[in-house]
Amino acid sequence: MMLLDFSKELEFPKNADENWQREIFDFLNDWFSDKDFILSKTSGSTGVPKEIRIPKTAMKMSAKMTGEFFGLKKGNTALLCMPVNFIAGKMMMVRAIELKLKLFCVQPKSNIHLSEFPFLDFVPMTPMQVGNSFENLSKIKTLLIGGAPLSDELRKKLQVLETKSFESYGMTETITHIALKEISEEWFSVLPQVKIQTDNRGCLVITTPYFEEEIITNDLVEIKNEIQFKWLGRFDNVINSGGIKLFPEQIEAKIRPFIAKEFIISSLPDDKFGQKLILIIEANPSFDFHHNGLAEVLNKYEIPKEIYFIENFPRTESGKIQRRKTLELIG
């Protein structure tokens, strides 16, 4: 663990041998260099990860918008438990620098031992980290959850805590989140000065105050009004089975209470339907999965035609399941 206090003169710890510490120092060197941009990798969840240039001025504006939304002030405590080689980790560093936060840094793992830290005003985590660290979440004032969908079970558990928990929508290209919602809410609300619309596919198109160009996504959404939208799933994941369009992410949300393991809905080629819906579970074949209740929450088109088991899902460096690579393994 290390503490970077950006409300005072920086003191660097002498022990900087571990890779995650070196990544932090490398980022700080980049940030305070004469370069006007930072390189960041996309997640690679839908393709090959690529490196893009992000202007420092845009990152500063994004940090300010987040600070204003959550009411973060100089000297507030925050935790960095995300990899700094991806945008979520980089932006925690930028927020700490620009807002002069006290930033505790810990090696990114699936289980964060929060008992080691004092009370924390602001902490971003993945759903896996939230679930594994649940016992000590009361030490956090504001919890920001992103990177993957939140399960219904974990959502219900979080709602009884005094901790204010938010889900985020964003990506590397938008410099992390451009929209947020409390976990009890259905619709994302965009940050001030962010504008949204859909293209002819029904996918979200975003205009931010820090980029001149529109950001065209592959995320299918339902827009409620000029500031609110609901995420439906990825355009490139849509399954066409016998002329019926099926949205894997929506089906996954319905059956998540029935499966205690990681899983995805996907498809394989089929002579009759073109594509047949399948369920892939991260477990060995002996996993005791009772799927009788699925018919109660799914319509007849959404019920998987086959169930596969896989020992470990292929994942990106940021922990997202790689659907295409998973299908290759199944095939």
C-alpha positions as CSV (number, residue, x, y, z in Angstrom):
1,M,0.0,0.0,0.0
2,M,1.1,3.5,-0.7
3,L,-0.4,7.0,-0.1
4,L,0.0,9.8,-2.5
5,D,-1.3,13.1,-0.9
6,F,-1.9,15.6,-3.7
7,S,-3.1,18.2,-1.3
8,K,0.5,18.6,-0.1
9,E,4.0,18.2,-1.5
10,L,4.3,14.7,-2.9
11,E,6.3,12.1,-0.9
12,F,7.2,9.0,-2.9
13,P,7.7,5.7,-1.0
14,K,11.2,4.3,-1.1
15,N,10.0,0.7,-1.9
16,A,8.9,1.0,-5.6
17,D,10.0,-2.5,-6.8
18,E,6.7,-4.0,-7.7
19,N,5.3,-3.6,-11.2
20,W,2.1,-1.9,-10.1
21,Q,4.2,0.7,-8.2
22,R,6.4,1.3,-11.2
23,E,3.3,1.8,-13.4
24,I,2.1,4.5,-11.0
25,F,5.4,6.3,-11.2
26,D,5.6,5.9,-15.0
27,F,2.2,7.5,-15.2
28,L,3.2,10.4,-13.0
29,N,6.3,11.0,-15.1
30,D,4.1,11.0,-18.2
31,W,1.5,13.3,-16.7
32,F,4.1,15.9,-15.5
33,S,6.0,15.7,-18.8
34,D,5.8,18.3,-21.6
35,K,3.6,15.9,-23.7
36,D,0.1,17.2,-24.2
37,F,-1.4,13.7,-24.3
38,I,-1.5,10.3,-22.5
39,L,-1.5,7.0,-24.3
40,S,-4.2,4.5,-23.1
41,K,-5.3,1.1,-24.2
42,T,-8.9,0.2,-25.0
43,S,-10.2,-2.9,-23.1
44,G,-10.2,-5.3,-26.0
45,S,-13.6,-6.8,-25.0
46,T,-14.9,-6.6,-28.5
47,G,-11.7,-6.9,-30.5
48,V,-8.0,-6.3,-30.4
49,P,-6.9,-3.8,-27.8
50,K,-5.5,-0.6,-29.4
51,E,-3.6,2.4,-28.0
52,I,-5.2,5.8,-28.4
53,R,-3.9,9.3,-27.6
54,I,-6.0,11.2,-25.0
55,P,-5.4,15.0,-24.6
56,K,-4.5,15.9,-21.0
57,T,-6.8,18.9,-21.2
58,A,-9.7,16.4,-21.8
59,M,-8.7,14.3,-18.9
60,K,-8.6,17.3,-16.6
61,M,-12.1,18.4,-17.7
62,S,-13.4,14.8,-17.1
63,A,-11.9,14.8,-13.7
64,K,-13.4,18.1,-12.8
65,M,-16.9,16.9,-14.0
66,T,-16.6,13.8,-11.8
67,G,-15.5,15.9,-8.8
68,E,-18.4,18.3,-9.2
69,F,-20.9,15.4,-9.5
70,F,-19.7,13.6,-6.4
71,G,-18.8,16.8,-4.4
72,L,-15.2,15.8,-4.0
73,K,-13.0,18.4,-2.2
74,K,-9.4,19.0,-1.5
75,G,-8.0,16.5,1.1
76,N,-10.8,13.9,0.5
77,T,-9.6,10.3,0.6
78,A,-9.8,8.0,-2.4
79,L,-8.6,4.5,-3.3
80,L,-6.8,3.3,-6.5
81,C,-7.3,-0.4,-6.9
82,M,-7.5,-0.5,-10.7
83,P,-4.6,-1.1,-13.1
84,V,-3.0,2.2,-14.1
85,N,-2.3,0.9,-17.6
86,F,-6.1,1.2,-18.4
87,I,-8.2,4.4,-18.4
88,A,-10.0,3.7,-15.1
89,G,-6.7,3.7,-13.2
90,K,-5.3,6.6,-15.1
91,M,-8.3,8.8,-14.4
92,M,-8.2,8.0,-10.6
93,M,-4.6,9.4,-10.7
94,V,-5.8,12.5,-12.6
95,R,-8.7,13.1,-10.3
96,A,-6.4,12.9,-7.3
97,I,-3.9,15.3,-8.9
98,E,-6.5,17.8,-10.2
99,L,-8.8,17.7,-7.1
100,K,-5.9,17.4,-4.6
101,L,-7.2,14.1,-3.0
102,K,-5.4,11.8,-0.7
103,L,-5.0,8.7,-2.8
104,F,-4.3,5.3,-1.3
105,C,-2.9,2.9,-3.9
106,V,-3.1,-0.8,-3.6
107,Q,-2.2,-3.6,-6.0
108,P,-5.2,-4.4,-8.2
109,K,-6.7,-7.7,-7.2
110,S,-10.2,-9.3,-7.1
111,N,-10.3,-9.0,-3.3
112,I,-9.4,-5.6,-1.8
113,H,-8.7,-5.7,1.9
114,L,-10.4,-2.5,2.9
115,S,-9.8,-3.1,6.6
116,E,-6.2,-1.8,6.0
117,F,-7.5,1.7,5.1
118,P,-9.1,4.6,6.9
119,F,-12.6,5.9,6.0
120,L,-12.6,6.5,2.2
121,D,-14.7,9.2,0.5
122,F,-14.5,7.9,-3.0
123,V,-13.7,4.4,-4.4
124,P,-14.2,3.0,-7.9
125,M,-14.4,-0.8,-8.1
126,T,-15.4,-3.6,-10.5
127,P,-18.4,-5.8,-9.5
128,M,-16.1,-8.6,-8.7
129,Q,-14.1,-6.5,-6.3
130,V,-17.3,-5.2,-4.7
131,G,-18.6,-8.7,-4.1
132,N,-15.3,-10.0,-2.7
133,S,-14.8,-6.9,-0.4
134,F,-18.4,-6.6,0.7
135,E,-17.8,-7.0,4.5
136,N,-15.9,-3.7,4.7
137,L,-17.8,-1.5,2.2
138,S,-19.3,0.5,5.0
139,K,-15.8,2.3,5.2
140,I,-16.7,3.9,1.8
141,K,-18.8,7.0,1.5
142,T,-19.3,6.8,-2.3
143,L,-18.7,3.6,-4.3
144,L,-18.5,3.8,-8.1
145,I,-19.0,0.5,-9.9
146,G,-18.0,-0.2,-13.5
147,G,-16.4,-2.5,-16.0
148,A,-19.1,-5.2,-16.0
149,P,-22.8,-5.6,-15.2
150,L,-23.9,-5.7,-11.6
151,S,-25.8,-8.8,-10.5
152,D,-29.2,-8.5,-9.0
153,E,-28.1,-10.3,-5.8
154,L,-25.2,-7.9,-5.2
155,R,-27.4,-4.9,-6.1
156,K,-29.9,-5.9,-3.4
157,K,-27.1,-6.4,-0.8
158,L,-25.7,-3.0,-1.6
159,Q,-29.0,-1.2,-1.2
160,V,-29.1,-1.9,2.6
161,L,-25.7,-0.2,3.2
162,E,-25.2,3.5,4.1
163,T,-22.6,3.6,1.3
164,K,-23.9,5.5,-1.7
165,S,-23.4,3.2,-4.7
166,F,-23.4,4.2,-8.3
167,E,-23.1,2.4,-11.6
168,S,-21.2,4.0,-14.5
169,Y,-21.3,4.0,-18.2
170,G,-18.2,4.8,-20.2
171,M,-15.2,3.6,-22.1
172,T,-11.6,4.6,-22.9
173,E,-12.8,6.7,-25.8
174,T,-15.1,8.8,-23.5
175,I,-12.4,9.0,-20.8
176,T,-14.3,6.7,-18.4
177,H,-17.8,7.5,-17.4
178,I,-20.1,10.1,-19.2
179,A,-23.2,8.8,-17.4
180,L,-24.0,7.6,-13.9
181,K,-27.0,6.2,-12.0
182,E,-27.6,5.1,-8.4
183,I,-27.9,1.3,-8.3
184,S,-31.6,1.6,-7.4
185,E,-32.3,3.5,-10.6
186,E,-33.1,2.1,-14.1
187,W,-31.9,5.0,-16.3
188,F,-28.4,6.4,-16.7
189,S,-28.1,10.2,-16.5
190,V,-25.4,11.9,-18.5
191,L,-23.0,14.4,-16.9
192,P,-23.5,18.1,-17.5
193,Q,-22.7,19.2,-21.1
194,V,-22.8,15.7,-22.4
195,K,-25.3,15.1,-25.3
196,I,-26.8,11.9,-26.5
197,Q,-28.6,10.5,-29.5
198,T,-28.9,7.2,-31.4
199,D,-27.8,6.3,-35.0
200,N,-29.8,4.3,-37.5
201,R,-28.8,1.0,-35.7
202,G,-30.2,2.3,-32.4
203,C,-26.7,2.6,-31.0
204,L,-25.6,5.5,-28.7
205,V,-23.9,8.5,-30.1
206,I,-22.2,10.8,-27.6
207,T,-21.0,14.4,-27.7
208,T,-18.7,15.5,-24.9
209,P,-17.5,19.0,-24.0
210,Y,-13.9,17.9,-24.3
211,F,-14.0,16.4,-27.9
212,E,-15.1,18.0,-31.1
213,E,-16.0,14.7,-32.7
214,E,-19.0,12.6,-31.9
215,I,-18.3,9.2,-30.4
216,I,-20.2,6.5,-32.1
217,T,-20.6,3.4,-30.0
218,N,-21.8,-0.1,-30.6
219,D,-24.1,0.1,-27.5
220,L,-27.8,-0.4,-28.1
221,V,-29.8,2.0,-25.9
222,E,-33.3,3.2,-25.2
223,I,-33.3,7.0,-24.8
224,K,-35.9,8.4,-22.4
225,N,-35.1,12.1,-22.8
226,E,-32.2,14.3,-23.6
227,I,-30.2,13.3,-20.5
228,Q,-31.4,9.8,-19.7
229,F,-30.9,6.4,-21.4
230,K,-31.0,2.7,-20.7
231,W,-28.3,0.3,-21.9
232,L,-29.7,-2.7,-23.8
233,G,-26.6,-4.5,-24.9
234,R,-23.9,-4.6,-27.6
235,F,-24.9,-4.3,-31.3
236,D,-22.2,-6.8,-32.2
237,N,-23.6,-9.4,-29.7
238,V,-27.1,-9.4,-31.0
239,I,-28.2,-12.9,-32.1
240,N,-30.6,-13.5,-35.0
241,S,-32.3,-16.8,-34.4
242,G,-34.9,-17.7,-37.0
243,G,-35.5,-14.0,-37.7
244,I,-36.0,-13.1,-34.0
245,K,-33.4,-10.7,-32.6
246,L,-32.1,-11.7,-29.2
247,F,-30.0,-9.5,-26.8
248,P,-27.6,-11.6,-24.8
249,E,-27.1,-9.0,-22.1
250,Q,-30.8,-8.7,-21.4
251,I,-31.2,-12.5,-21.2
252,E,-28.2,-12.7,-18.9
253,A,-29.8,-10.1,-16.6
254,K,-32.9,-12.2,-16.3
255,I,-31.2,-15.5,-15.4
256,R,-28.4,-14.1,-13.3
257,P,-30.3,-15.0,-10.0
258,F,-30.4,-18.7,-11.1
259,I,-26.7,-19.1,-11.7
260,A,-24.1,-18.7,-9.0
261,K,-21.2,-18.9,-11.4
262,E,-19.9,-16.5,-14.2
263,F,-21.7,-17.2,-17.5
264,I,-22.6,-15.7,-20.8
265,I,-25.3,-16.1,-23.4
266,S,-24.0,-16.6,-26.9
267,S,-24.8,-18.5,-30.2
268,L,-23.5,-21.1,-32.6
269,P,-24.3,-21.6,-36.3
270,D,-27.5,-23.6,-36.9
271,D,-28.9,-25.1,-40.1
272,K,-32.5,-24.4,-39.2
273,F,-32.4,-21.1,-37.3
274,G,-29.2,-19.5,-38.7
275,Q,-28.0,-19.0,-35.1
276,K,-29.0,-21.0,-32.0
277,L,-28.9,-19.6,-28.5
278,I,-26.5,-21.2,-26.1
279,L,-25.5,-20.8,-22.4
280,I,-21.8,-21.0,-21.4
281,I,-21.0,-21.4,-17.7
282,E,-17.6,-21.0,-16.1
283,A,-17.7,-24.3,-14.1
284,N,-16.9,-28.0,-14.6
285,P,-19.6,-30.2,-16.1
286,S,-20.5,-31.6,-12.6
287,F,-21.8,-28.1,-11.6
288,D,-25.3,-28.6,-10.1
289,F,-27.3,-26.2,-12.3
290,H,-31.1,-26.4,-12.0
291,H,-32.4,-24.6,-15.1
292,N,-36.1,-25.5,-14.7
293,G,-36.9,-22.0,-13.5
294,L,-35.6,-20.4,-16.6
295,A,-38.9,-20.9,-18.4
296,E,-40.6,-18.6,-15.8
297,V,-38.4,-15.6,-16.7
298,L,-37.6,-16.2,-20.3
299,N,-39.8,-16.3,-23.4
300,K,-39.6,-19.4,-25.6
301,Y,-37.1,-17.7,-27.9
302,E,-34.7,-16.8,-25.1
303,I,-34.4,-20.3,-23.6
304,P,-30.9,-21.7,-24.5
305,K,-30.9,-24.6,-26.9
306,E,-27.6,-26.0,-25.4
307,I,-25.5,-25.5,-22.3
308,Y,-21.7,-25.6,-22.3
309,F,-19.2,-25.6,-19.4
310,I,-15.8,-24.0,-19.6
311,E,-13.1,-24.1,-16.9
312,N,-12.0,-20.4,-17.3
313,F,-13.3,-17.7,-19.5
314,P,-10.7,-15.9,-21.6
315,R,-10.6,-12.4,-20.3
316,T,-9.0,-9.0,-21.2
317,E,-6.4,-7.5,-19.0
318,S,-9.1,-5.4,-17.4
319,G,-11.1,-8.6,-16.5
320,K,-13.8,-8.5,-19.1
321,I,-15.0,-11.8,-20.7
322,Q,-13.9,-12.1,-24.3
323,R,-17.0,-13.5,-26.0
324,R,-15.4,-14.2,-29.4
325,K,-12.5,-16.1,-27.9
326,T,-14.9,-18.1,-25.7
327,L,-16.9,-19.1,-28.8
328,E,-13.7,-20.2,-30.5
329,L,-12.9,-22.5,-27.5
330,I,-16.4,-23.9,-27.6
331,G,-16.3,-24.4,-31.4
